[in-house]
């Protein structure tokens, strides 16, 4: 055996390799925001003239001064298209690989409204579908969009929350008519990495169908088809306000904590808490329970009311325009809605995002 071979037998040669840096985790990144509100507004005095209520009661109990109401010729698809156009312009993109529309007020039972919106936006032959999760719909939809992006099924997704709630609210119902308004908001998400500003963090979400009848339109579906004008009341939203309030505070508080923990944040690290605009007292109770100062909790409910699935993207757009969301802010987006459903996610607010309203 030669010395060389013996050396190789006794002391094998080891070729050291420099360890490769781990690749950043993929993520869906927010790059555009847009919103649209129909021009007509209805203030509390207008409602008080025909309902057994007052401006003071509505402001004190709900926190709303006015709401936007679409005219009879305007449908949810019209609102969604306007918001989608603005979001795409904000993102400086002309194409999206998929469209997800969160809504409880689709233009028709069949077909879905999202394909109509995609067509009107010039997004031909892309997958487009509606998602129904009540007021949690937009956060649910962003979570689904993030999954499509993670799976490389789509590179860019347009997510829209749009509602014509006035179409499903009894104008004579004192318990619901003062609460809801119409509008739409949209976001463009694209493939990025978890360490980039604007990247969505892990989602926390859930549901509890035991309370499905707490916010419900009883008629019109397969459970109880409505065929005559005598069934009209069952085609409006019915809501158990006290039950919704109690569960909303508890669920939003918990899911916010879950999302912050998943992102590696303590609650006190949250710079801005974006809460679904259901009721000003709900938002205040959540902030108080979490120990988050009121100035870190933007609100637009006074001027738009509860716009259901449109609420979160409308608030994001308005808070960005108002300068309440600044680059680097640690933001938690959190919601609760019919079903019951709830959802929350996180992001570091990106640099240079210009929302269009």
N, C-alpha and C positions, 0 to 999 in steps of 0.2 A: 504494500500500500504506500503510495507516495505521500510525502508530508502534506501536500495540498489536499489530497483526498481525506487524509486523517483529520486535517483541520476542519474540513467540511462535515465530517462525521461527528466530531466532538463538539464543534461550535458552529452550528448552522448560521449561514449569513442571513441577516435580517435587514430588509430594505424598509426603512421608516417612511411612512406617507403622512403628509400634512393632513390633519383632519379637515374634512370639508365643512364649511359653515352651514348650519341648518337653514333650509329655505324658509322664508316667511310663510306663515299659514295663509292660505287663500281666504278671501273675504269679499263680500259685496260692499261696494263703496258708493256713498251718496255723492252725486255730481250735479244734480239739478233739482229745482223746486219750482212749482207753479201753482197758482190757485185762481179760482173764479167764483165770484158771487153775483147772482142776478141783481140788476139795479134797483128793483123795487124793495123798499123797506117798510116794515110794519112795526110801529113803536107800541109801547105799553098802553098809551092813551087810546090808540086805535082799538086795541083788544078790550080795554075796560069799558068802552062804549057799548059793546055787545055781550060781554061776559060779566059774571058776578065776581069781579076782581078789581084791583087798583094797581096803578103804577108802583106804589110803595110796596104792596104785597109781593109783586113779581120780583122787584129789585131785591127785597130783603130775603125772600125765600129761595130764589133761584139765581139771582145775580144778573138778570138779563134786562137790557133797556130796549133793544130792538133786534129784529131778525130779518134776513133777506128772504123774500118769497118769489119764486119763479112764476111767470105768467102761465096761463093754461096751455099755450102752444109750445112751451119749453119742456123738454123731457130730461131725464137723468143723463142720457147719452149726449145731449147738447152741453150740459154743464161739464161732463167728463172730458169731452173733446176740447173745450176751451182750456181747461186746466192742463190737459196733456200737452197741448201745443205750447203753452207757456213753460212747462217743465222741460220739454225738449229744447226749446230756445235757450232757457237758462243753462242747460247742460251743453249747449252747442253741438247737438247731435241731430241727425236727420233720419236715423233708423234705430229701431229697437228689435231685439230678437224675440220678444214676447210682451204681451200686454195682460196685466191682471187688474181687474176692476172689482174693488170692494164696494158692495152696495146692498142695501135692503129694499131698494125701490127701483128695480130693473124696469126698463121700458115695457117689457112683456114677460109673462111666464116663460114663453118660448118664442123666439130664440133668446139666447143670452145677449146681454147688451155689449159686452167687451168686443166681440167681432165687429159690431157696427162701428164702435169707436175706433178700433184699429183701422178699419177701412177708410173712415173719414180723415184719419191722420196720415193716410198714404202708406200705411204699414201693411202691404199686401201679402197674404199667404203666411203670416206669422201666427203662431199659436196665441189665442186670446180667449180668456175665460173669466166668468164672474166668480166671486168668492163671497159667501154669506157668513159673516160672524158678528153681525150687528155692529155696535160701536167699536168693537175690537178689530173690525175687518181690515183696516189699513195696516195695523201692526202684524196681523196674521199674514196679510198679503206680502209684506216686505220679507217676512220669514220664509215664505214659500219661494219668493224671488231669489233670496239668498241661497236657498237650496238648489235652485236651477243653475245659479252661477257657480256654486261649489262643484256641482256635478258636471260642469262644462257643457250643459245642455243649452245654455244661453250665455252670451257675453254681456249683453245689456238688456235690462228689463225696465219697462215703464209700468209703474205701480200707481193706480189712481183710486182715490176714495171719493165717491160722488153720491149725493142723495137729493131727491126731491121729496123731502119728508112731508111737505104740504099736501102731497097727493094721497097720503095715508093717515092724515090727522083730521079728526072731526073738528071743524072750526067752531063748534058750539061746546066742545069739551073743555071745561076750565082746568082739568088736571093735565092736559097734554098740549092744547093749543098755544099757551104762552111759552112752552119750552123749546119747540123744535123750529129749525130754519132750514133753508136750502143752500147748497153750495157744493164746491168740488175742490180738491187739492190733489196734486200729483208729485211724484218723485221719480227721478231716473237713477237707477242703480247699475253699476258696472263692475266688472271683475277687477279686483285689486288684492291687496295684502292686509293682514290684520294690523300691521304696524303703521298703516297710512291713516292720516286724518280723514274722517268721513266713513271709515270702515265700520260696518255694523258688528257689534259684539254678539255673544251668544244670546239666544232668545229664551225667555221664560214664558210659558203659556199653558193654558188649561181650560177646562170647561166643567160645568155641573148642570146636566140636563134635568136634574130634579126640580129646578126652578124655572123650567122653560116657559111656564105660563105667566111669569111675572112681567114680561114684556112680550106681547104677542098680538098678531093680527089673526084672530080666530078663524076667519073664513077665507075662502078663495083657493085653498090648497087641497090636496088629496084627502086630508082628514075630514074636511068639512067644506065641500064645494058650495059656493053661493051662486044661486041662479036667478034670484029676483031682487027687486029693489027693497023688499022687506028685509033682506039680509045685509043692507048697507052698513049698519052699525058694526057688523062682524068683519068688514073690510077696512076698518080703522084700527090704529094702534090702541091697545088696552094696556095700562101699566099700573102695577101696584107700587106706588111711589115710595112708601116707607120701607118695604122689603128691598127694593132696588137700592135705596140709599144705604141701608145697613150693610148689605153684601158688597156694594161697590167700595165703600171705605175699607173694609177688611181685605178684600181681594186685591185692590190696587196697592195698598200698603205692602202686602206680602209679596206680590209679584215684582214690585219695584225693588224690594230687598233682594229677591232671588236674582234679578238681572244684574244688579250692582255687584253682588257677590261673585257671580259667574264671570264678570269682567275684571275681578280682582280689586274692586273699589269698596271702600267703606261708604256708608250713607253720607257721612259728612264731606266726602270727596265730590259729591254731586254739585256741579255748578248751576245746572238748569234742569228742572223737572218739568217735562212736557206731559201734562195730564189731559186725557180726554175731557172735553168741555161739556160735561153733563149737567153740572150744578156747581155754582161757585162754592157752596158750603161743603160739597164733597171734596173738592180740591183743597180747600182750607183744612179740612179734617185730616186728609192724607198727609199734607205738609206738616201739620202740627204733630201727628203721630210719629212721623219720621224725624222730627226735629230739624226740618229744612226751613230756613227763613222765607217769609212770603215773597221777598224781592227776588228769590231764585226760582219762582214758580210763575212763569208768564201766563197770561190769560187774555182771551179775546171773546169770552162768552157774552159780555155785556153788549157787544155790537153784532154778534152773529148767532147767538143761541146755541142749542145743541144740534149739530149737523151730522150726528151719527158717524158713519164711516169716513166722512169728509173732515171730521173735527181735527184729528192729529195733523194731517198735512196742511190744513188751513192755519193752524196755530204755528206750526214750524215756519211757514211762509211769512206770516205776520210778525212773528218774533224776530226773524232774520231781518226783515225790512225795518223794523223798529230799533234794531241795534241791540236787542236783548240776547242774541246769540252771537258770540264772538269766537274767532279762531282759537282752538285749543280748549274751549269749554268742554267739560265732561257732562254729557247730556244723557239722561234717561227718558225714554219715551214709553208711556204706560197707559193702558186702556182697560175698559170694562164694558161689557155690553150684553145684549139679549142672548139668551141661551141657557144659562149664563156662560159668557166667555170672558177671558182676560188674557192679556199679553203685554210683554215689555221687552225692550232691547236697549242697547247703549251705543253711543258713538262719541268720538272726539270731533267737535265741530270743525269742518274743513276750512282752509284758507280760501278766500276769494269767491265763495259761493254766492251768487246773486239771485235771490228768489224773485220771481216775476208774478205780480198780483194784478 
